[in-house]
Structures are given as C-alpha cells and as structure tokens.
Amino acid sequence: MKHLLEIVRVVTKKKVKKIEIFDDQVLRHKQSKFVEFYEAITAGKFKNDRDAAQFLYNCTPKDPRYRQLKSRFRRRLLNTVFFLDVNKPNNADYDRAYTNSHKEWAIVKILQSNKADDTAIQLARSILTTSRKFQFTDLIINCSRILRGYAAQQGDARAYEEYDEYIQEFSGVLDAEVRSEELYQKVILYYSTPITEDNDLPEKINSFSEALASLSERFESPVIFYNLYLVWIMRYELSRSFDIVLEICDRAERQINDKPAYYQEDKLVLFYTKKMSAYLHLRDFRMGQSHAEQYLKKFPEGSEPWFTFMEYYFLLAMHSDNFIQALAIFNRALDNSAFKKLDGVFREKWFIYESYINYIVERRNFSQAKLPKPKRQYYHPKRFLEDQHEYSKGQRNFEVLCTILQLLFWLEKKNQVKIEERIDQLRMLATRKLDKEIYFRPIQFIKLLHTFRKADFQVIDPMRIEKHYQPLLERPFFYRGAIAELEVIPYERLWEMVLENFD
C-alpha cells in the first residue's frame, strides 16, 4: 500500500486535467481537426506541409491556425507513443520486454525526481530482473547504480556488493557493445559507396569484421552478435561471395533459434532479406522461391520490410527469366492495401516494375490461361511510351530505366525514328548526367546501343561489341538497395533482347 500512496501523492500533485492522446475513443470524433489530420496522414494524402495546410484550412503552412494545430498534433502523437500496445501476440518476447523495460525506466526517473524513492527502487528491481534475462546491458547498469546507492543509504553491505558486481561485470560488456555499434556503423557509412579498383573499402570492412569477431569471443551479448553477423554479411557481399552470405545467414538463424531470449524479429527479417539478396545475385530462383514462401509467413505483411523482401523476390524472378512468377509476385505486392502508404520513391520503383512486367507480357504473348492479369491501374502504355520520364539527380537511374524500356517497346514496333530518339536521349544522359563510376554498367549498355546504331543495326565486328560488352561481364550486377544500382532486367539480358529484334 505504501507504494500506491506514494504514487498517488505524485500524481495528485502534478497530474494534468486531460491526457491528450490518439485512442479509439478520440478517433470516433470525425469532426475533430485532430482526427481529420490523423486520418488524412494515415491515408497518404499529404506530401508536405503545403498539402496539409491547404486540406485543413485552405491556407499556407505559415498560417497560425495550421502551425498551432500541427504543434498540438505532434505533442498528442508523442504522448500516444508512450501508450503503444506492445503486448500483442505477434510481438516477440524480446521486443515486448525491451519496450516495456525502457518505458518503466522512464517512470523510475520521473518517480525519483518527485521524491517517490521507495516506488522507484521497487520498479528498478523489477526492471533489473527482466534486463538480466534479456541482457539489456545499459538498463542493468542504470538500475544497478540506483540500487547500489539505495543499499548504501540503507547500510545493506550485501546488497551493495551484489549491485556493484553487476556494474563491474556489465560495464565492460557495455563498452564492447558501444565499440561493436561503432564498427557496424562505420561499415554502414562506407557500404553503399561505389566499388572501384583503387579504394580500400574491402580491406576496411575486413578489419572491422575481425575486430567484431574478437569482441564476440570475449563478451556474450546479443548486440555484438547481431552486429558481427551483419558486418560479416556485408563483407562477403562486397566480395561477391554469395554462397558464404547464405551460410552466414543460416548460422545466424540457428543461433537465434538456440537462444530464443535474444530473438528480435526485425533482425531475423533482415537476415531473411539478405538471404533473398544472395539468391538474386546467384540467380537461383528454385532455392530463392522455396525460402521466400517459407519466410513470408513470418513477415508482418504489408510492412516496409515485407515490401523490401518482395522487391528482392520480384527481381530474382525477373533476373532468372521466371516471368510468370514475377508477375504473380508483383500482383501480390500491389494487391496489399498498405502499398498506397509507401514512401513515394519506393512506390515509384514498383511503377517502373509494372512497366517492365507489362512489356514482358506483351512481348512473350503469354496465354491468359497461364498468366494472372497484370495490374493496369498505374501503367498506361501510350502515355508511358510518349512521356519524357525526368527525375531528380538522386533518382537519375529511374530515367535511364524508363528510357531503355521505351527503346525496347519501339524496337518491337520497328519504329526507326523513335529508336533513334531514345538512343540519343540515353547518350545525352551518359555524357552529361551520369557519373561514370556509379553508372558504369548502364553507360556500357548505352555504348553498345550506340555502336550498334552506327552499324545500322546490322551484324558488326564482334571486337567492337566486345569492347563494351566485356566490361559488363567483368563488373556484374550488384544491388544493395541503392536506386543507381537497380536493374529490373540485367543489362546482359537486355542486350540479348535488343539483338533478338534483329535476328
């Protein structure tokens, strides 16, 4: 009872008249501007403040009405975060414990600042028990510091020594975890940079992974464990050792299964996605499909990681010429109600995928008995062929992919004028807008097209083709999620498609 009395004293003294959050009861009031704002955001109606201000008040973002609403809306959202339901059945024990423990830790600090020390100490003991089970190292140290201080005040030498031992033991672990995070973050920092012959990125990542391996041998920690495996995966991706990537992913999955207390769904999902990426680069559709259908049952369907996984699954089907399966995967992704809520750039990728899959359907003349009907809600053939597909600098590859696909369509239609126009557009991109290192592969493909055009699309000296085709083979497709690396169909296969039109 004394703890209840202590909490009531704090709450009575400083409670607010009303807790402003978004719950089911609040969301029933459809006339509220807060609810109108909330539902419009969740429906993906706004791209920026200008859209929101226009929708809510028919004003500019600088209007005081909109600025005040936005400020109060943000505060209400942040309040709601503290009451998120993390105890749903699909949440892993580790994730539930992590969120609840950190929420309770915030309560401990608030209680302490309001002199409710007895209740704070009781709650700190509970958090410490949970943190030791799941090895939340920072919370183990933080709770032990409070409990050690309390034991000193109470003259309890035995308790003091117990909590001091925890601090001594886990301080080293925390230092190692921080170091492992530093190494992992350095790899992330360098990972997406272009691979060139003269940079030392592979050597750097090799040294980072060795340092992480050393830490993992000295300290038992889920943080170090995950950082080690993720860095190992990136290390072997960069060396194109995708069979080893698969082995590392399998090893990580086994270790997660062997230590269920450390199970983190988001990390496991990442290993699944890396595995699918490996199958994509190996073009092993049989194994990729087998694992994909197994793993998709474990993904939160419609989540951003689910769509990322589906992208790799789709690209695997396209790169291995399994076009019927590619269309089925594509339709499955677009059928998901969460598609409309995706980030604009991510959705743009799928619109381009739709154009390519429709080209394949038209080119191959698949019978409808075998093939699901392709989506047509975003793709309009005539508009796609005639439009100038212009994108910002960061999305320049979208422009390349669209222009190449237009070229393929016009090749099918034998329209010489349009073919020439698209090759000229591609050459202009290659010479003026594309970084020669980042866009090495598309530039080689464009040079192939130009060489073929100069020969009036006739059979020419293989040496002239080899000059640009061989570099494609020597620097194969490598996709790490960056827009600049995306190839819906590999350039080697696209070149074969071009030649097939002149057989």
N, C-alpha and C positions, 0 to 999 in steps of 0.2 A: 504493500500500500504506500510506503514512503516514496517509492519511485513515481507512482501515479500522482501523489500530492506535489512532488517536485515538478513534474511535467505540467500539471495544471497551473501551478504558480507562474511558470514561464509563459504558457500560452495565454493565460488570463491577462497578464501584464502587457503583452506585446502582440496579441492576436489582431488580425485585420478583420474588418467588418465583412468582407466578402473575398473569397479566393477566386480570382479570375483565371479560369482555365477553359479549354475546349473539351467538354464531355458530351455524352449523348443527350443530356437534358438541354444543354446550351444549344446544340446543333438542331434541335427541334424548332427553334425560333427562326423561321425562314426570313422574317422581315428585318432581322438584325443585320447591320452593315458588317459586323464581325463575321457572321455566318456566311453572308454573301461573298465577302472577301475570301474566306476559307475555302468555300466550295468552288469558287472560280479558279483559285490556285491549284487545288487538287485535280480539277478538270483540265489543267494545262492551257487555260485561256490567256495567260499573260506571258510575255517575253521580257518585259521591263516595266519600270515604274510608270512610264508614259501610258502603256496599255491599261494598267490597273487604275490610274487616276481618271482616265477617260471613261472607263467602265463604271466606276463607283460614283463619281461626281461630275463627269463631263468637264473636267478641269485639267490643269497641268500638274506635274509632280510637285511643284513648289507651292501649290495651294495649301493654306494652313489646315483646312479640313482633312485633306489627304495625309499630310505629314503627321497630324495628331493621331489619326486612325492607324496609320502604319506603325507608329511608335507604340501605341497601346496594344495593337495586334501582336507585335513582336514580343512584348512583355507577357502577354497571355500565352503565346506559344511556348516561351521558355518556362513558364510556370507549369504548363501541361507536361513538359518533358519529365518533370520530377514525379509524375504520376503515371508514366507509361506502364502498361501491363507486360511485365517480362516473365510472368509465370504461366504463359500459355504452353500447352503440351509440346508444341513443335520447337520450343526453345531448349537448347542443350543445358545440362546442369551447370556447366562451367560458365556459360553466358549469363544464366539467371543469377548465379552466385556472385559473379563479377559486378553486375549492375546493382544488385541489392546491397552488397557489401560497401560499395562506394557511396551509394545513397545514404546508408546508415552512418558511414564515416562523416559525411557532411552534417548529419544530425548530431553526432558526437561533438563536433567542433562548435556547433551552434549552442548546444547544451552547456558546454564548458564556458563559452563566452557569457552565458547568462547565469553562471554560478550553480548550475544543476549538476554538480560533480558526481554525486553518487549514481545518478542515472547514466551519466556519460561513461563512467567506469564499468557499469554493468553491461552496457551496449558494446563497449570496446572489447570486453572479454568474449562476447558472442562473435564479434567480427573476427577476432584473432583465431578462434576455433575454426571458423569457415576458411579463413585465409591460409591457415596451415594445411588444411585438406587440399585446397586447390593451388597452393603456393602463389598467392598474391603477395609477392615479396615486399612491395612498398607498404602495403597495409600491415603486414606482420611487424615491420619495423616501427611504423607510426603508432600502432596500437600498443606495442611493447614499450615504447617510450612513455606513453601516458601511464600505463600500468606500472612501470618501474618507478615513476615519480610518485604515484599514489602509494605504492608499497613502502617507499622511503618515508613518506609522511606518516604512515601507519606503524612504522617501526617493524615491518614484516621482512626480516632478512632473507627468509627462504623464498618468498615471492619475488623479492628484489633480484636475487641471484638467477631465478628462473627466467625473468623477463630480460635481464642483462645478457644471459646466454643467447636468447633469441636474437637480440640486437647484434651481438658479436658474430653469430653464425650467419645471419642473413645480410649483414652489411656487405660482406664480400660477394654474396650472390647478387645483390642489387647492383654493385659496381660492375660485375660481369655482365649483367643484363643490359645495363646502360651502354657498356662497351659493345655488346653484340648488336644493339639497336643502331649505334653509330656506324658499325661496319655494314650492316644491312642497308642503312640509308645512303651510305656512300655508293654502294652498288646501284641502288635505285637512281641516284643522281647521275651516274655515268652510263647506266644500262641502255638508255634509248639513244645515245649518241651514235652517229654513223660509224660503221666499222670500216676502217681504212688500213692500208698496209703499214702505215708509219705510226699509228697510235699504239699506246701501250695498255689499252683497256683490258685485254685478256689477262695480261700479267698482273695488273692491279687487282682484278677480281680473284685471280688465283691466290694472291697473298691474303686477301680479305677472307676467303673461304678457309684457308689454312689457319688463320687466327681464330676464326669461329670454331673450327674443329677442336682446337686446343682448349678453348673455353668450355666446350661441351664435355670434354673429358674431365675437367676439374669441378664442374658445377652441374647439379641436377636442376634444370629449370625449363619449363615449357616455353618461356620467352626465347631462351637461347636455342632450344630445339627447333622451333619454327624458323627463326632467323637463319640458322645453319642450313636447313633443308632448302629454304627459298633461295639462298645465295648459291648453293650447290647447283640448283636447277638452272639459274641464270648463267652460271659459269659454263655449264655444258651446252646450254642453248647457244651461247656465243661461239662455241667451238663446233657447233652443228652435230654434236654427239647425242642425237635424239633417243637412241636406244638406251643410253645411260640416263637421260632425263626420265624415261619411263621407269627404269629401275629405282631411281631416287624417289619418285612419286609412290611407287609400290612400297618401298621401305618406310616412307613417312606414314602411309596409310596403316601399315602393320603396327607401327609404333603408337599411333593414335588408338588403334583398337586394343593394344596391350595396356594402355594407360587411359582408361575411359574418363578419369577425373580431369584430364587435361584436354578433353575433346572440345574443340572450338569449330563450330560449323563453318564460319567464314574462311578459316584456314583450310579446312578439308575441301571446301568448294574451290578454293584457289588451286589446290593440288589437282583436283579433277580437271580444271580448265587447262592447267599446264600440260596435263596428260593429253588432252584433246589437241592442244597446240603441237605436241610432239607427233601425234598421228597425222596431223595436217602436213607437217613438213616431210614426214616419211611417205605420205600419200597412201597410208594403209587404211582404206575405208572399212575393210572387214572387221579388223580389231577395233577401230575407232567407233564404228556403229554399235558393236557389241557392248563396249564400255559406256557409250553415250546413253543408250536406252536404260542401262543399269543405274547410271549416275543421276539421270534426270529425275528419277523417282525421289532422290534425296534433296534436290534443289527446292528452294522456295519459289514455286512457279510464278513468273511474272516479275520477279525481282531483277535488278540490274545485273547481278552475276548470272542469273538464268539466261538473260538475253545475250550476254557476252559469250557464255558457253554455246548457245545456239548459233552464234555467229561463226565460231570455230567449227562447229559441226557442219554448218552450211558450206563454209569454204572447203572443208575436207571433201564433201560430196562433189563440189564443183571442180576441184583440182584433180580428182580421181575419175572424172567423167561419169560419175553416178548422178546424172541429171534428174532422173525421175525422183530419186531420194532427196536431191537438193530442193526440188520444188515442194515436196511434202514438208521438209524442214522449214522452208520459207513460209509456207501457208500456216504452219503451226505457230510460228513466231508472230505473224501478223494477226492471227486469229485471237491472240491473247489481248484481253481488254486493257492491260497495262501498257500496251505499245504506244498509245497516244500520249502517255505521260513521260515517255523517254526524253532525254536531252535531245535538242534539235540536231546536233551533229550526228548523234547515234542513229536517229531516225533517218537522216539523210543517207547514211550508209545503206540502210535497208531499202530505201527508194532506188538507189543505184543497183542493188542486188536484184530488185524486181525487174528493172530494165534488162539486165543481163539474162535473167532466167526466162523472160519473155522472148528474148532473141533466140535462146537455145530452143525453146518450144516451137517457135515459128520455123527455125532453120531445120530442125530434125523432123518436123511433121509427125510428132508422136500421136498415136491414136488416143482419143479421149477415153477409150475403154481402159487404157493402162495408166493414164495420167490424170491426177487431180486438176481441176480447173484452176489456172493461175489467177491470182488476185489482179484486179484491174482498177481498184479504187484510186490509186495514185499514178499509175502508168497510163499515159495517153500516147500511143505510137506516133501519130502525126506531129503532135506538139514536141515530143522528145527529139524527133529527127530534125525539126526545123529550128529549135531553140538554140540560142547561144548559152551554153552552160558555163557561166562565170562564177568563180568562187574567190573568197579571200585568200591571202597568201598562205595561211595555215592550212587551208583546205584545197590547195592547188591540185593535188592528186585527183580529187573528185572531177575537176575539169578535164584532166588527162583521160580518166576512165570513161567519162561520158563521150568525149570526142572520139576516142578509139571505138567505142560501141557504135556511134553514128557511122563511122567509117565502115564497120563490119556490115551494118544494115545496107549501106549504099553499094558495097561490094556485091552483096546478094542480089541487089536490084540492077547491077551493071550500069549505074549512073556515073559516067566518067567525070562529069563536071563536079558533082558533089564529092566524089572520091578525091579529086584534086584539091578541092577546097579544104577538106578535112586534113589531108596531109600537110597542106600549107599552115593550117592552124596549129597542128601538132609541132611542126618545125619552129614556128614562132614561139610556142611555149618552151621548147627545148633550148632555144638560143637566148631567149630574153628573160624567162621567168623561172626556169627550173635549175636548182643547184646541181651542179654536175656530179657531186658525190652522193647527195641524198637521193637524187632521182636517177642514179646510174642506170638501172635496168630499163625504165621507160624510155630514157634517152637512146639507149642502144636499139630498142624496138623501133623508135621513130626513125633512126638512121637506116634501119633495114627497110622500112617502108619507102623512104626517100630513094634509096639505092634501087629498089625495085621499080619505083616510078620512073627514074631516069632511064631504065631499060625498057620503058613502055610496057611494063608488066609481062615481059617475056622471060623465058629461061635465060639466065645470065651466068657468067663465070662464077663457079662456086667460091672462088677465092675472095671475090668482092662481097659475097654474103657472109662468108666465114669471118671476115674482119670485124663484123658487129655481132654475129651470132655466137661465136665462141666466148666472148666476154660474158654473155648471158649465162652460158653454161658454167663458167668459172666463178661467177658470183650469183649463186642460186637464190631463189625466193626466200625471204626471211621476214616474217611478220611478227612484230612484238606489240601489236595493237595501235601503232602509230599510223595516222592517215597516209603519210608519204610512202609507207611500205605496202599498202594494200594492193593486192592483185586479185580481182574476182575470178579471173582465169589466168593461169601463169602465162607470161609473155612467150615462152617457148611454144605453148599450145596455141596461143593466139596467132603466132606466125604460121603454124601449120594450117590454121583455119583460113588465113589470107591466101596461102598457096593453093588450098583446095578449090578456091573460087576461080583459079586459072588453069586447072587441070584440063 
